[in-house]
């Protein structure tokens, strides 16, 4: 949620910026108008309440005709208040709905563009993997080695679920331990988060009201998380922290649940786009002046983790039209996938500035003053996509899979073979 003062004083600038995201600039006009109406109603209510208080005192002290007149005046004012309160409630509800619909404006240095087709490559690391044989696609490799079972998962749960089996299970656990070891050395606090959150938390993260069709909801009005970012964003909800505590960094491990309602084509086959998967997510709370530096730092950690695995990748600069509602700036990392002869997204990293902290009321205190913290998030590893990259890039001519050396101490084996 944006500062209404910012909308009042810089309306045209905010309209221009959110238009770059493809958002309706008329939302800003609506918010400013509703805010003006809201303040007018509040002033009227306060004036009428003050007048009612005056008449109440008169009723207590006056006698005879004066008292009768005071009672009549009080009744008239009380009726006005009864009419104003529901009107204020209606305007407040509309105002909040409109404010929640306005996205975080993109940073000025975010490139223009309407979709992911206009994202640009920032830099690459490593060369695309070359083979002296015809490489197999990950599903064929996994089938040959009995590592992933999609058919039985479909029988039990439906499309876009999977069983991990045998060494693939140990490989996932190794990846989690590797990431957590790297991040705890960087002073991240390891967390296992709740996997259901309330609407306040989901709205606060900027995932509602837009995006509701992508989220699973329970009968108890709880939402299944799509990333540990959501419960980590809500962790300090309605708190004021000391500036000296910053930065606060968390590494959250969780299962994630996504409807993937809009996905189609070959991406729905296999484990690239699934309804449930495990992920380690980085989340930072920082002082406003440090958020750009923190964004670079989180991207550097994503790169460090990928370089440790020796998987070729590229870092992608996300254009304004491809930014989600909470992000002011975002980078993706895309891993090389040999079977597709291209890079596919495995990581994202976003600076959400004070957008989430305003919605969740998370402040810091410094020199007797308080203001909103900035929040950032970044993928450490999303397991299924990383498994795809590992299986394909490290396959051998005999159909076995070499395990990156950095994982050996966690897996207890250096190769998957039959």
Protein Blocks (a to p, Z undefined) as FASTA:
>chain_A
ZZfklmmmmmmmmmmmmmmnopafklmmmmmmmmmmmmmmmmmmmmmmmmmmmmmmmmmm
mgcjllmmmmmmmmmmmmmmmmmmmmmmmmmmmmmmmmmmpccdddfklccdfbfklgcc
fbdedjadddfbdcddfklmmmmnopacfklmmmmnoghiacdehjlmmmmmmmmmmmmm
mmmmnopacddddfbdcfklmmmnopafghklmpccdfkopacdfbfklmmmmmmgoiac
dfklpccddddddddddfklmggcjllgcjlbccbdcdddddddddfklmmmmmmmmmmm
mmmmmmmnopacddddddfklpcfklmbdcddddddfklopacdfbdcddekjmlmmmno
pacdeehiacddddddddfbdfklmmmmmmmmmccfkopacddfklmmmnopabdcZZ
